[in-house]
Amino acid sequence: MKILVGYDGSKVADDVIKLAQKHAKAFKADTYIVTSLEQGPELKKEVIDKAESKLEKLKTPFKADNIPCETQTSVSYQSPGEDLVRFAKENDIDEVIIGVRRRSKVGKLVFGSTAQYVILEAPCPVVAVK
């Protein structure tokens, strides 16, 4: 089994990592933690380096439990949702775990958030953590 974790550094991200570790341990799954950064003129190398450093630290609890874990910082012109779905398809992912945020009533009317896109377009089950 392969688990993809969409990591964005938000408040719920720590809970996403904890759940991914539980699932990976229970299902003896390989885990891929991916941060997606949208390419643009304002994206600085320091931001990419910081993301990669954070991802490297996230491997520690997985390694402690002997869970295979790879990390990747993806920089592309796609939205993070499109990037995660592409990764899931290209790597035959069996489960995606992502965080969701509470949204205002107006925010709920706006279609297109990362979580919504992944839930609707992923080729496998998606676990949403709040």
N, C-alpha and C positions, 0 to 999 in steps of 0.2 A: 504494500500500500504506500501511496505517496500523498503527503499533505503539503499544501501551499498555504503559507501564512502571509497575509497582506499586512505589512507593518508600516505605520505612519507616524509613530512617536506620540500619538494622542494620549489622553488620560486613560482611555480604555485599552490601549495597546498592551499594557502589562497583563491585563486579564486575558487578552487574546493569546499572548505567549504562554501563560500558565495553562490555558485550556489546550493549546496545541501540544504542549509537553505531555499532558495527561492522555490525549488521544494517541499521540505517537507511541507512548509507552504501552498503552492498552492494545493497540493494533500492530505493534512492531513495525511502525511506518518510518520511512525516510521523510525528513522534514526539510522544506525549502522556505526560508524566510526572505521575503522580497520587499524592498522599498522601491517605489516608483517615483522618479522625479521627472517632471515635465520639462523638456528642453526649451530653452529660450535665452534671450540676450542677458537677462538678469540672473541666470543660474551661474553661481560662482563655484570654482573648484573647492573652496573651503566648505561649502554646503555638501558637496559630494563626499569629501573626505570625512566630514563629521558623521554623515549617514553611514558610511562604510565602517567607521570606528564603532558606532553604536551597534551595528549588526554583528560585528565580530564579538562584542561582549555578550550578546544574546545567545551565542552558541554555548556558553559555559554550562548552564543547567542541563542542556541536552547531552553534552559530552559527559557530564557527571552521571547521567543515567544510561550511558552507552547507546544513545539514540543518534543515528546518522543525521547530521544537520549541515546543510549548506546555506550560505547567504548570498544575496545578490542585490546590488544597487543598479536599478535599471534607469537609464537616462534616454528618453526618446521623445518624439513629438506627439506620441499618443497620450491620451488621458490616463491617469493611474488605473482606472477601471478597465480600459481597453488593454493596457499593458498586462494586468494580472490575468485577464481572460486569455490573452495570447500565450502567456507563460503556461497556464493550465493546459491549454490545448497542445502546445508543442512538447510538453513534458509528461503527458498522460497522467495528469494529477487526478487522484481519486476523491479528494475532499479539499475544499477551500475554507479557511477560517479567517474572518475579517471582523473588524470592530464597526459598530454603528453608533451614531451620535443622535441625541435627542434633537428634534428640529421643531421650529415654530410652526404654527398653523399655515402660515404663508410658505414657509420652507418646504412643507409637505406637498404643496401644490407644484413645486418646481421639480420636474423630472430630470434626472441626469446626475445624481450624486454617484460617487464611486461605488458605495455599497449597493445601491439600486441596480447599477449597471452589472456588477458582478453577479448579484443574485439572479438577474434575468438572463444573462448571457453565458454564464459559466457552463462548461460541458459536464459538470459533476455536482454533487450536493454541496451546498454552501451553508456553513454554520456562522450565524451572525451573533456577535457577543456585544451586550450593552452594559 
